[in-house]
Amino acid sequence: MEEFENLVADVFSRKCTSRSVLETITGRWAILALVALHEGSYRFNALRRRVDGVSEKMLSQTLQALERDGMVLRVAEHTIPPRVEYSLTPLGREAAEHLVPLISWSEDRMPQVAAAREGYQGR
């Protein structure tokens, strides 16, 4: 862990590994999954219903990427049928806490965005 403490991240540098983390968490499905999991733990199909429109394949890939980056915890119970539950790690919770206001802002600003879009189309 000490070897990583002195890393300097610069997302604007093409070689910086922080860019791939930013790409992961700002993907459409990742943002929605992180914010949904901020509400609490979900089983896969319940999360898929909450994140309306995501395919099973895309949600699975998104959760794997978030798990790889230490933001999502996947717990599989060896029951019949198997039960798998997803939740946020402390790192994932921190990321989601930054995304919740962005989602609120975008929902609150839809009238302005709709007006801008209408004006744009009229040009």
N, C-alpha and C positions, 0 to 999 in steps of 0.2 A: 504494500500500500504506500510506503514511503516514496517509492520511485515515481508515483503519480502525483504526489503533493506539489512538486515543483513545475508541473506542466503549465505552460501558458497557452490558453485557448484563444484563438482568434477566428471566429466563424467566417470572417471575410477572406481568410486565406484558403485557397482551394485545397491545400494539403492538411488542413486542420481537421482532426477527427471530430471536433465538436459540431462540424457541419452535418455529419451523418446523424448525430443525435437530434439536431434541430429538424432535419428532414423527416426523421421518424415521428417526432412528437407533433409536428405541424401538419402531418398528412390529415386529410379530411376524416378518415375513419379513426385515426389515433386520437385526435382531439375529442371526438364524440365519445370514444371508449373511455378515455381518461376522465372526462367530466361525468359520464354515467357511473363509472366506478367510484368517483368521488362521493356519490350518493350512498354507496355501500357495496357489499359483495354481490356478485351475480353469478349464476350458472350460465353456461355458454348460450343456450337457447333464449333465456330470459334477457341476456345482454343483447343478443341479436334482435330481439323484438324491441328493446329500448332504443337501439341504434337503427331506426327504421331505414330500410333500403340497402343495408350492407349485406353482401352475399356471405354465405358460410365460409367460403374460401378466403375472401378478403378479411373477414373478422379474425379468422384463424391466423392468417399471416400477420395481421396487425398485432394481435395479442402475443404472438411469438417474438416479434421485434421488440415490443415493449417489455416483455419478460427478459429477453436477451440484454436489454439496456438497464435492467434493474428497476423498472418502474411498476411492473405488474407481478404479482405472486399467483402462481397456479398451484392449487392444492387438489390432488386427486385422491378421493377416498375409494378404497378397494371394496366396494359393495356391489350388490347385484340389484339393479344396473349400476354401473360405475357412476360416481358423482364427482364432477369437476367444478370447482368454484374459483372465480377470479376476484382478486382484490388488489388494492394499491399498496405498494411498499411506501415507506416514508419518502423516498425520492419521488415516486409517482404522485403521492399526495401533494408534495411541494409543487410539482409541475402542474397538476390539475388546479391548484389554488391560483396559479397565474392565468390559467385558461378560462376559468369560470367568469371573471370579469369581462374578458373578451367576448364570450358568448352573450352575456347580458348586454353588453354595449351593442353588439350587432343586432340583437333582437329589438332593443330600444330604439335604434336608429333606422329601422326599416322604412318608416315614412320618408325620411330624407333620402335614403338610398333609392326608394321607388321613384321619388320625384326626379332625382338625378338621372336615373335610367330612362324615364319618360322624356326628359329634356334631351338626352343624348340621342334617343331614337328619332326625335323630331328634327335633328340637324341634317 
